[in-house]
Amino acid sequence: MSQSRVILITGATSGIGAATAKAFAAQGDRVVVSGRREAEGQAVVDAIRKAGGEATFVQADVSVPAQIHNLVAQTVEIYGRLDVAFNNAGVEGDPFVPTHEQSAANYAQVFDINVRGVFDSMAAEIPVMIQHGGGAIINTSSIGGLIGFGGMSVYSASKHAVAGLTRSAALEYAKAGIRINAVAPGPIETDMYSRFATPEIAEQLKSLVPMGRVGKPEEIASAVLWLADPSNTFTTGQVITVDGGFIAQ
């Protein structure tokens, strides 16, 4: 394993992003932790440093293109390069609302963050990676980006879009040495999950997972680290499902 790579993670103030930041740092990589919430982001950095790792927090809202470009520029200014980007920032929007009742405001927010945020992030990250001979990008889709969920049409559509962006960009930059993949988590114990999973919904979701439980952020982090591993040289354009068997049924 090559050490001291530079890793940029959006949506890293909690949940999957925070767990992945800690996992990269634990193996010796330098991590830029990014998100909108400064206190939470700094707490992740402090935890990494306390464990002996190297990390820096850079505040950024991925729905604002200028902030994304500043985030990538600061990453390069601080660490001199960018080897891996995990474009993880995302929102669920208004869950359990029928399509004809979804608001334009909800649609705009979800797509600005989940889709345009990933698009603009890749657009800023790719030129830097090309300059340094390649890299790896991992985007966060969802099992909702592979199948439909009633009452979550806007969210599901946004995650289908992430899968499409991932596959298309992977084709464009394969010969430039940039591998671009996505993870598609199933139900995972995160703040997002807690916001909509009432006890009744939580039990329903568990019953739909063949493993009989909700996943942990660290289990998604393991998949991201595998996709980012420099020895993983022939995997690109893939959407890797980590869902306890949910969509295998």
Secondary structure, DSSP 4 states (H G I P E B T S, - for coil): ---S-EEEESS-SSHHHHHHHHHHHHTT-EEEEEES-HHHHHHHHHHHHHTT-EEEEEE--TTSHHHHHHHHHHHHHHHS---EEEE------STT--GGG--HHHHHHHHIIIIIHHHHHHHHHHHHHHHTT-EEEEEE--GGGTS--TT-HHHHHHHHHHHHHHHHHHHHHGGGTEEEEEEEE-SBSSHHHHHH--HHHHHHHHHHSTTSS-B-HHHHHHHHHHHH-TT-TT--S-EEEESTTGGG-
